[in-house]
Structure formats: structure tokens, C-alpha cells
Amino acid sequence: MSLQEDLESRSGAKCELCTSTNNLSVYDVKPSITGGGGVDGSVLACETCVTQIEIIYLKVKKLFIEM
């Protein structure tokens, strides 16, 4: 099975954040204890949720750079 197939099986082929079934893709969670990537370091997310995550990430990153 591919990573996408594993995540689809885990999530019931729905976005793991909002349950949308449209425009799903694998999103690697930024490295943490798991190191990111793989089934444990990824989520199946819709385009809208990925965009929101990236916007928040960029805002937080900017705050840390400005400190």
C-alpha cells in the first residue's frame, strides 16, 4: 500500500481535520518526535486545510524571525 492509501484507510478517505472528501493529499506534519513523514508523521488533508496550516505556519515563523 502507498502512504496515501494507508492514510485513506485510516481516515475513511476524508480530511483528518475537517472531514471533507474533496482535493485530498498527504500533508507531512512538520518534524517532531516522529521526525515527520510516514503514516505517523502525516495526515490526509484537503486543499483548504493545507492552505490554512501553511498560512498559520508562515505567520508563526515570521513572528519568531522578528523577535
C-alpha positions as CSV (number, residue, x, y, z in Angstrom):
1,M,0.0,0.0,0.0
2,S,1.1,3.6,-0.7
3,L,1.3,6.2,2.1
4,Q,-1.8,7.9,0.6
5,E,-3.7,4.6,0.6
6,D,-2.7,3.9,4.2
7,L,-3.9,7.4,5.2
8,E,-7.2,7.0,3.3
9,S,-7.8,3.7,5.1
10,R,-7.1,5.3,8.5
11,S,-9.3,8.4,7.8
12,G,-12.1,6.8,5.8
13,A,-10.9,8.8,2.8
14,K,-11.8,12.1,4.5
15,C,-9.7,15.0,5.5
16,E,-8.5,14.2,9.0
17,L,-9.0,17.8,10.1
18,C,-12.5,18.8,8.7
19,T,-13.8,15.5,7.1
20,S,-14.0,17.0,3.6
21,T,-13.7,14.4,0.8
22,N,-12.5,16.9,-1.9
23,N,-8.9,17.6,-3.1
24,L,-7.2,15.3,-0.6
25,S,-3.5,15.0,-0.3
26,V,-0.8,13.8,2.0
27,Y,0.4,16.5,4.3
28,D,3.7,15.9,6.2
29,V,3.5,17.3,9.7
30,K,6.5,19.4,10.5
31,P,9.2,17.3,12.2
32,S,8.5,16.5,15.8
33,I,9.4,13.5,17.9
34,T,8.4,11.2,15.0
35,G,10.7,13.1,12.6
36,G,7.8,13.9,10.3
37,G,6.6,11.8,7.3
38,G,5.3,8.3,7.1
39,V,1.9,7.3,8.4
40,D,2.6,8.5,12.0
41,G,4.0,11.8,10.8
42,S,1.4,12.7,8.1
43,V,-2.3,13.4,7.8
44,L,-4.7,13.2,4.9
45,A,-5.8,16.8,4.4
46,C,-8.0,18.7,2.0
47,E,-6.6,21.7,0.0
48,T,-8.4,24.2,2.2
49,C,-6.9,22.8,5.5
50,V,-3.4,22.6,3.9
51,T,-3.7,26.2,2.9
52,Q,-4.8,27.2,6.4
53,I,-1.9,25.3,8.0
54,E,0.6,26.9,5.7
55,I,-0.7,30.4,6.4
56,I,-0.5,29.9,10.1
57,Y,2.9,28.3,9.9
58,L,4.2,31.3,7.9
59,K,2.7,33.8,10.4
60,V,4.3,32.0,13.3
61,K,7.7,31.7,11.5
62,K,7.6,35.5,10.8
63,L,6.9,36.2,14.5
64,F,9.9,34.2,15.5
65,I,12.1,35.9,12.9
66,E,11.0,39.3,14.1
67,M,11.9,38.6,17.8
